[in-house]
Amino acid sequence: MEMAKTETILELQHVYKYFDDFTALDDINFTLDQGKFYSFLGPSGSGKTTILRTVSGLILADKGKVLFDGQDITNLPAEKRKVNTVFQNYALFPHLNVFDNVAFGLRLKKMAKSEIDDRVVAVLKVIQMDGYENRMISELSGGQQQRVAIARAIVNEPRLLLLDESLSALDQKLRQQMQYELRSLQQRLGITFLFVTHDQEEALAMSDEILVMNDGKIQQSGTPVDIYDEPINHFVANFIGASNIVPGVMVRDYEVAFVGKTFECADAGMRPNEKVEVVLRPEDIDVTTPEQGKLVVHVDSQLFRGDHFEINSHDEDGNQWLIYATNSIEDKDKVGLSFTPNALHVMRFNEDEADFDARLSQYEEGDNAD
Ligand SMILES: Nc1ncnc2c1ncn2[C@@H]1O[C@H](COP(=O)(O)OP(=O)(O)OP(=O)(O)O)[C@@H](O)[C@H]1O
């Protein structure tokens, strides 16, 4: 079989959106390929839904371009776009049964009855809801309603499906099950999914690519593994996964200093003496004796989390360290932390972003990394 070519389906170029004097989208640029699963991930108010609406045509960009299949659709009305949206509350018609909900859009388009029947039956099969045609929406579980909402969107055979926080109404267990279902559905259909969520675990689990948003800007885009292992800045490192982030200074390529010591690290390409932030994930830390550790910390508190102990600690400079330990260390005052050079990820320090600690000044001009 021939490998499918990757084709760009959607592109946003320098898109801005203002609400009065508030900038909701601030120079948004990205491209989406055909047949992949993309997540826009960011905290409440970061602009995710505004992007979705700009793509669907519910709102229009104030500046910049929206291209679909290479055609400029920036000002094209929503109903003319080959895009469908699954909303957070599903927006199903409670007084109609499953079949009529799914058929609704096709009837509006005045499609022949026999074709409508064929399409609806086929789609209900895909979402494993065949047999439920005559059920009312109120007689369905949350997960089933969610599937009907997806069926109603995919029955139109869109090239791009937008999903706005569409799992957030479900309880944890059902949500996890739907994550699998949605992912496998997307892979079977080969439709491009653009999924909006504020749940980082969900985005990591489901996506081919994640676009992390904050303050109306895309902070970073990449595969889940790239984003997790190599966050580009403080916001991304903090928002995705648990991390320890401490101020440091680059000594030379592959060497960084923090807490008064020099450590081998995985990163190169920064100037000596450049201010940086060092990221170390709690799962990458091993607990050892103070004598054997690369760093010594004071244990502050401990919580049992079932498969590990979560420990809060601090070093002599007052940096907080979160550690996941396999054994309880409640009885200890001090422990050593060990980690590999690869576990240390260094990010360029961004003046605008973080409230950088005055402690750093001790490294600023000098050669005092030991
Ligand atoms: N129609 C509007 N008029 C004025 N401000 C708006 C409008 N729509 C959105 N905003 C503002 O733009 C910002 C981004 O909103 P948006 O809904 O895109 O965020 P979001 O990332 O989707 O958040 P959430 O996860 O809470 O849905 C918010 O501060 C919001 O208050």
Ligand as a Chemical Component Dictionary entry (heavy atoms), coordinates in Angstrom:
data_LIG
# 
_chem_comp.id                   LIG 
_chem_comp.type                 NON-POLYMER 
_chem_comp.pdbx_formal_charge   0 
_chem_comp.three_letter_code    LIG 
# 
loop_
_chem_comp_atom.comp_id 
_chem_comp_atom.atom_id 
_chem_comp_atom.alt_atom_id 
_chem_comp_atom.type_symbol 
_chem_comp_atom.charge 
_chem_comp_atom.model_Cartn_x 
_chem_comp_atom.model_Cartn_y 
_chem_comp_atom.model_Cartn_z 
_chem_comp_atom.pdbx_ordinal 
LIG N1  N1  N 0 -17.354 37.514 22.875 1  
LIG C1  C1  C 0 -16.413 37.920 23.730 2  
LIG N2  N2  N 0 -16.388 39.178 24.210 3  
LIG C2  C2  C 0 -15.430 39.606 25.055 4  
LIG N3  N3  N 0 -14.425 38.824 25.511 5  
LIG C3  C3  C 0 -14.389 37.546 25.087 6  
LIG C4  C4  C 0 -15.373 37.030 24.185 7  
LIG N4  N4  N 0 -15.074 35.742 23.935 8  
LIG C5  C5  C 0 -13.961 35.466 24.656 9  
LIG N5  N5  N 0 -13.542 36.549 25.352 10 
LIG C6  C6  C 0 -12.349 36.613 26.213 11 
LIG O1  O1  O 0 -11.216 36.149 25.498 12 
LIG C7  C7  C 0 -10.388 35.349 26.329 13 
LIG C8  C8  C 0 -10.182 33.997 25.719 14 
LIG O2  O2  O 0 -11.396 33.290 25.767 15 
LIG P1  P1  P 0 -11.536 31.795 25.279 16 
LIG O3  O3  O 0 -12.957 31.391 25.446 17 
LIG O4  O4  O 0 -10.957 31.648 23.930 18 
LIG O5  O5  O 0 -10.628 31.024 26.331 19 
LIG P2  P2  P 0 -10.451 29.476 26.567 20 
LIG O6  O6  O 0 -8.992  29.233 26.559 21 
LIG O7  O7  O 0 -11.284 28.712 25.607 22 
LIG O8  O8  O 0 -10.992 29.299 28.033 23 
LIG P3  P3  P 0 -11.941 28.169 28.683 24 
LIG O9  O9  O 0 -11.070 26.971 28.889 25 
LIG O10 O10 O 0 -12.354 28.797 29.973 26 
LIG O11 O11 O 0 -13.086 27.942 27.737 27 
LIG C9  C9  C 0 -11.060 35.312 27.694 28 
LIG O12 O12 O 0 -10.428 36.245 28.535 29 
LIG C10 C10 C 0 -12.491 35.696 27.402 30 
LIG O13 O13 O 0 -13.058 36.374 28.509 31 
# 
loop_
_chem_comp_bond.comp_id 
_chem_comp_bond.atom_id_1 
_chem_comp_bond.atom_id_2 
_chem_comp_bond.value_order 
_chem_comp_bond.pdbx_ordinal 
LIG N1  C1  SING 1  
LIG C1  N2  SING 2  
LIG C1  C4  DOUB 3  
LIG N2  C2  DOUB 4  
LIG C2  N3  SING 5  
LIG N3  C3  DOUB 6  
LIG C3  C4  SING 7  
LIG C3  N5  SING 8  
LIG C4  N4  SING 9  
LIG N4  C5  DOUB 10 
LIG C5  N5  SING 11 
LIG N5  C6  SING 12 
LIG C6  O1  SING 13 
LIG C6  C10 SING 14 
LIG O1  C7  SING 15 
LIG C7  C8  SING 16 
LIG C7  C9  SING 17 
LIG C8  O2  SING 18 
LIG O2  P1  SING 19 
LIG P1  O3  DOUB 20 
LIG P1  O4  SING 21 
LIG P1  O5  SING 22 
LIG O5  P2  SING 23 
LIG P2  O6  DOUB 24 
LIG P2  O7  SING 25 
LIG P2  O8  SING 26 
LIG O8  P3  SING 27 
LIG P3  O9  DOUB 28 
LIG P3  O10 SING 29 
LIG P3  O11 SING 30 
LIG C9  O12 SING 31 
LIG C9  C10 SING 32 
LIG C10 O13 SING 33 
# 
